[in-house]
């Protein structure tokens, strides 16, 4: 079945749509729009939303968020990972909840298809600011990572969001990035603007 034919749940009442404007090597790639599952996983969705808008303030009172951060880990046919706005290398983590890790909220939504937003973590109940977008079904991540949103489908934005995710997925990688060799994009994949729509 073609990816564009997979049924996509419609946003529920009050569920936010957020966006990333992405550059590759300083050149604009486009916009990724994402629907957050705030009705199913409200704490996880709100953590991500506030880092998109920059409204959360860190311990020093400065805004914290994804603007200016990078996708630091890319694995073709698996996922693209970002959200470490502290160190840009996959080692940083914080949340809007006392600037500390927070618990896994629910594993009810499974990693059944590409273009799902899920929390990156270092084990049970270690959610923070890092996230990934699936590029394929990843069932081995079920009950380990919280799915909290999805990239908007072709019917919502003409396919731009999916196109940008696929361009990031297919960018050249080399060297260490996250946990393994060859996972770091050669050119910076940077979120230059983000927010809520």
Secondary structure, 3 states (H helix, E strand, C coil): CCHHHCCCCCCCCCCCEEEEEEEECCEEEEEEEEEECCCCCHHHHHHHHHHHHCCCECCCCCECCCCCCEEEEEECCCEEEECCCCCCCCCCCCCCCCCCCECCCCCCCCCCCCCEEEECCCCCCCECCCEEEECCCCHHHCCCCCEEEEECCHHHHCCHHHHHHHHHHCCCEEEEECCEEEEEECCCEEEEEEEEC
